[in-house]
Amino acid sequence: MKRTWAVVGALLLCASGAASSGAFAAPIEASVARIINYAQRPNWWAPWDMQPTRAGSGSGFVVSGKKIMTNAHVVSDARLLMVFLNNDPNPHPAKVAVIGHDCDLAVLELADPSLLDKIPPLEFGGLPALRSTVETYGYPAGGAQLSSTRGVVSRIETQGYAHSSADAHLAVQTDAAINPGNSGGPVIQDGKVVGVAFQGAQALQGVGFFIPVEVIKHFLDDVADGKYDGYPDLGVERSAMESPARRKRMGMADGESGIYVETVWPGSSAEGILRKGDVLLAAQGRVVANDGSVEMDGMRFSVGRLFDLLQVGEKLKLKVLREGKRLDVEIPMKLLPGRERRAFVYDRKPRYFVHGGLVFAPLEMETLRVYGDNWAQTADKELLREIRVGIYETPELYGRERVVLLRKLDAPVNAQMDLDRPMLVETIDGKRIDRLEDVVAAFEGDKSQFVVIQSTRPEWFVVLDRKQADEQNDEILAAYGVPKDRNL
């Protein structure tokens, strides 16, 4: 995949913003850094291989503890990180201390932290008001000179975070110009950081977004113990209750509002506590409107913002209408199993297994990205449908790792095999495949003459001669430069 920090996914480049008086300019400028990332991405089509190293640039700023905050997308997949401090022409090596891909934030440590002894860390402010002015600092377009641009806060709401593609958190929109390379730079108001610039919108001109302090604080509180757990998830699909007839049918009183629980994901925080058909009337003491919103900070936001305020292990308090009874429940929040397979992957190598020239891998978003930047239109339709809507039709699939027979490395044992596109594997030798390790067990545990690989479509299956596959496997791996047959 072509990797630039200016445009990643939905448009990871950055906002601008606007602050206040020039009285704050000098210490702010001194605290903003330029970051160069020599990154290397794996090749999910040949999962044992790596793509060429590419250099990308972004911005960051000094925070307390002699650390530098930036975006996760600025420093992902790093092989070498170099930081240029303000008015210093010398690059300084750094490493990622902690990173959160779901909230697109990271903290760096310099190899020599004493370089930050005399640089003032920036302080955090609060949520800027609508129509107030903010200023974004950074190094646009990879330039070596610090730049700042102003804009007005025009919207505050939950937005999809392009870095992971699977997460949505609070974001602030500004009308300042989008400057590639500003990613990770501070957004300032009244001399304090009110956000981290992180992405733009391809469909809109003159619109950028920054990560507000609420999300930054969640990240910093999470990593206080030295590791990042991530955002917990309630694990339900919900629908609006705006229809008066529907509310009446559910037994809701006049003036009562809430949202309907459509699905409870297996393994989720809500499993065993909430049920399909429940109506969520209130969350954390706030009334839930029929459109799923709650009132906060004088505005209306998705109820999911309340869920996002909690850390893993903390309890969510809900008021629920169930079969005519109103119940108060507490739900310990935890991570949703399987969600990582529906997010873009960074900082790890692909998992795979190769035998008899057949390449097996888990189905994840990176499997689709091998089809190029326009993967949403060009990817294999069966795989695309499975990862995007399959779980909604069959919720029990959520925790199951779907495995794909990705391709074949042509060899005598598979030369006549009909495999012109990836195959979603359902069974091998009649045994259901729930994870990649099941594929390994099927090949290594059974000694029957043939291996029968059945797809999710009954009419499509392939057959491999087991003995020939075993005999030719090492030769096939060597011929295609595959250093080892698996990464589990």
N, C-alpha and C positions, 0 to 999 in steps of 0.2 A: 504494500500500500504506500502511495506517495505520502510522505510525512512532512507537513509544514505546520509550524505553530500558529501561523496566521489563519489557516482554514483547516479545521478538523471536524468531521461530522457535520453538525448543523451550522457551524461557523464559530470555531474557537479562535477568536482573535482578541477582541476586547473593546470595552467601552471607553468612554472618556468621562469627564465629569467636571465638576466645577466647584470650587471651594469659595473661599471667602477672601479675606484680605491678603495682600502680599506679605504681611507681617510674619506669616507662617512659612514662607517659601524657602528660606535658607535651611532650616533644620530638616524640612521635608526632602529637599533635593539631596542633602547629604546622606539620607537614609535609604534612597532608592538605588537599586543595583540592576545591572544588566546580566542576564544569564545565557550562556551558550551550552546547549546540550548536544553532544555527539551521541545520537541514539541509534539503536539497531533493533529492528522488529523481526520476529520469526516469520517464516513462510508457512502459512497454514495449508497450502496446497502440497508442499513437501515438508512436513512438520519436523523433520530432523535437520532442516537447513535454516539458514538465516539470510535476511536481506542485507544489502550493503548498508554501511553506516551513513547516516545523514545528519547534517548539522542544522539545528534550529535555534532560534533565539526568543527570549521572552524577558520579562521583568520580575522584580521581586523587591521586598523592602525589609528593613531590619526591625525585628520585634524583640521583646525582652528575652533574656537568657542567651544573648549573643547568637541568635538564630535569624534566618532569612525566610520569610513567608512568600509563597508563590502559588501558581496553579499546578495541580497534578499533571495536566497535559503538557506543561512546559518542561517537566523533568522526567516524564515516563520513559521507560526502556533505555535509560541512560547507560552508556558505556564510559563516558567521561563528562563531568560537569565542571565548567569554568565560570567563575563569577568576577565581573568587573565592578568594583566599587566606584562611587561617584568621584570624578576627577582623578581617577587612578588608571593609568594605561596598562597596568599589569594584570594579567589573568590570575585568579586564585582558585585552586582546586577545591571542590566541595563534594559533599555526598548527601543523599536524601536521608534525613533522620526519621521522618514519618510521612506517610502519604495516604490520602483518602480519595480513591477514584470515584466513589459515588457522590462526593461533594466537590470534587475537582480542586482540592487544596493539598498543599505539601509544605513541609518545613525542612530547610537545608541547614547543614552545619559546615562551616569552613574548616579545611584541614588545619588552619591556624586561626582559632577563634579570637586571638588577641588583636587581630586586625579590626575587630569591631569595638574595641575598648573605648574609643573616643567618638564612635558614631552613635548619635542618640536614637534609641528605639522609638518607633512611632506608637502612639497610644490609640486605643479604639474608642469610638464614639457610639452613637446609637443608630436607630433607623431614621434616615432622612425623611423629611416631610415631602409630600407631593408638591411639585412646582418650586421646590427649593433648588439652589444651585450647588453643584459639586464639581470637583476638578480631579481629573485622572492624570497620574504621572507614570511615565514609562519610556521605553525605547522602541518606538514604532519602526517597522520595516527593517529591523536589525541595525538601525543607526546607532552610532556611538555617542550621540549627544542626547541628553535628557530632554524630553518633550512633555508638555502638559496641554490639555484641551479642556474646555468648559462645556457644560451642558446642564439641562434642567431635568430633575426627576419627574418623569412623565407617567410611570406606572409602577405599582408594587404588587406582585402576585406570584403564585407558584408557576414555575417554568420548567420545561424539560432541560436537563443538563446534558449537553451534547457529548461530553467526554465519555461518559459511560453508555449513553443512549437509553438507559433503563431507569434513570432516576429523575425525579422532579422535586425541587425544593424551592423555597422562597428566593426570588431574584428581583432586582431593581432595574428598571428600564430608564435609560437616559437618552436624550436626543443628540448627544454629542457625537461627533464624527467617529467612525470605527477605524482604529489604527492597528493594523497587524503588528504584533510585537509588543503591544501594551499588556498582553495577557500576564497576569500575576502582579501587575503594578497596583499601588494603592489608590483608592478613590477617597478624596479628602473633603471634609466639611468642617469649618471652624477649627482647622489645625489638627483634626483627629481623623483616623481611618474609619470610614463608614462602609467600606466594601473593598473587594478585590475584583478588578476588571477581568472578565473571562470569556465572553462570547458575544457574537453578533447574530443577526438574523438575515439569512440569504434573501428572503422575500421582501425585506423592508430596507429602505434607504435611510441613512442617518439615524439608525437605532442600534444601541448597544446595551449590554447587560452587565451588572456586577453582582458579586456574591455579598449579601449583607452580613453585618456583624453577628446576627442571630445564628447563621450557619457557621460562621467562623468560630464563634464561641462553642458551639456544639462540637466542632472538630477538636478544638484545643482542650476542652474538658475530657473528651474521649481519649486523647493521646497523653493525658497527664501521667498515665502509668507506663508510658513508653511504647505502647502498641495501639493500633487503630482497630476498633471492632466494627465500626460502621453504623449506619442507621438501621434501627429495628423497624419491623413492618407489622402492622396489624394482621395483614394476610386475608383480607376480604375484598370481594368485588361488591360494589354498592350501586344503587340506582336512586334517582330522585323520586320524591313523593309529592310532586306538584299537582297531581290530579286530585280534586276533592273527592271523587268517587273512590279512588284507590285508598285514600286516607280513611274514609268512612268504612270501607270494607275491612281494613286492618284494625278497626276499633279505636282509632285515634279520636280524642276529644276535640271539640271546637277550639281553635286557637293553638292546638298542639302540632308540632312539626317534627320532622326527622327524615332519615334516609333508610332505605330497605336493603337488607343483606341478601344479596343474590347468591354468593358463593363463599364458602370458607375453605381456604386452601389447606390441604393436608400438611401437617407439620408446622403450621403457622402459629403465631401467638394466640390467635383466636380459636384455634381448634380445641374442641371440648368445652368451650365457654360460650361462644356465640353459635347460632344456628341459622341456616337458611330460613328466611321468613321473619327474622327479628327486625325490629325498627329501632335504630339508634336515635334516641331523643336528645341526649346531651352528652358532651365529652368534656372531661376536666371541669365540670361545673358550668360549661357554656352551652346554651341552647343551640341545637343543630337545626338550621333552616331546611325547608323542603328541597332546596336545590343543593344541599350538602355544604353550605357555607356556615361560618360562625363569625361573630363580630369580634374584632381585635383591633386595637390602636385606632379606633374610630372608623375602620373600614371593614369590609367583608372579605374573608379569605376561605379557601377550601379547608374543611375540617382536618385535612391531612397535615396542615401546619401545626396543629396541636400535637399530633402524633410525632412530628419531627422534633419537637422540643425534648423528647424523652431519649434517654440513653438505654442501651441494652441492659436489661435487668430491672429497670424502673417500671412502675405500674401505671397503666392507663385506667382511669375511672370513667365508666360509662353508665348512663341510664338507658335501659332497654325496655321496649314493649314486646312482650312475648305471649301470644295466645290470651290477650286481654289483661295480662298482669304486667305491672311496672316493676322492674328489677334494677337494683344497683349492683354492678359487677366490677371487679378489678382484674385487669389482664396484665400479667408480667410480660413485658415486651422482649422479643428476641428476633434474631435474624431470620429471614425467610429462606428456607433451604431451596437450593436450585436457582435462586435469582441470578447468581453469577453467570449462569449459562446464557442468560438473556441480556447480558451486558457486554460491551467491548472489553477485551482482555489486554492487560498491560503487565509488564514486569514479571512475566513467567513464560516458559516455553510450552508449546502445545503438547498435549498428551496424544499418544498414537500407539498402534501395534501393527506390525507388518509381518505377514506370513504367506508364503507362496506367491509373493508379488502383490497381494491384496493389502490395501492400506485402509485401516480402520481408525476412526477418530470420533470423539464425542461431537454431537451436534451443538454448536454454540454460535453466537453472532459472528465470530471470526470466520467460521466456515462459510458464511454468506459473503463476507467481505473479500474473499478470493475472486469474486466476480467483478471487482473493480469499484470505482467510486460511485457508480450508478447501480450498486448491487440490489437496491430495493426493486428495481425494474428488471434486472438481468439475471438475478440469482435463480437457481433451480426452484421451480414453483412449489414442488412438494416440500422441500426443506423450508422454504420461506413460510409456507402455510403452517407447517408443523410448529415452528418456533414462535410464530406470531399469534395463531388462533387455536392451535391444537389443544393447548391446555385449558382454554375456555370451554371447549366442547367436552373435554374429558379431564376434569380437575385432578384426578388421581395420577395423571401423567406428570404433574408439576414436579414432584420429587424424584421422578425417574429420569435417569440419564439416557437420552436417546443416542444411539450409536449409528454412525454412517459408514458404509463401505464407500470411501471417498473416491477411490480410483484404483487402477491396477498398474503395476510396473510390468510391462509386457515380457513374458517368458514362455517357454514351451508348455509349462503346466497350465497356463491360463490363456493361451493364444486364441483359442476358439470361444472364449467366454464372452457372452453378450453383456457388456457393461459400458454403455456409451454415456452414462450419466451417474451421479452418485445415487446410492441405494440406501434408503432408510431401513435398517435391519430390525426385524421383529423377533426372529428365532434363528438359532443355529442348531442343527440336528434335533429340532423339535423343542429345544429349551429356550425359554424367553430370555431376551437380552435386556437387562436393566441397567447395565453399566459396562464400561470398556473392559473391566477385569473379567466379566462373563465371557467375552470373546476369547480372551487368553485361555481361560479354563476350558472352553469348548474345543480349542485346537490342541491343547496339551493334555487334557484329561481323557478324551475319548480316543479309542484306537480302531474305530470302524473304518472301512475302506474309503468311504466318501464323506466329505464335509458338505452338508446342504445348508446354504445360507438363504433364508426366506425373507423377503421384504415385507413391508406393511401391506402391500397389494398382493392378494393371494396368487395371481397369475405370474408374478415375477419372482424367480428364484435362480440361484446359480449353484453349480456343483463343482467341487474341487477334489481331485484325487489326493487323498491325505498322504500316502507314501511318497508320491512324486513331489508334493509340496514340501515335505520334510527334507527330501534329498536335495532339492534345488534351492532351498531357502537361503543358505549362506552365499551361494553363487549369485543369486539375484541381488541380495543386499550389496555385495561387493561391486557388481556391475553398475548399480545405480548410485554408488557412493553413500549408502545408508550406513552410518557408523554402528548403530545398534538397532535391534528389531523392535524396541519399545521404549516409551517414556510414559510411565503410568503415574 
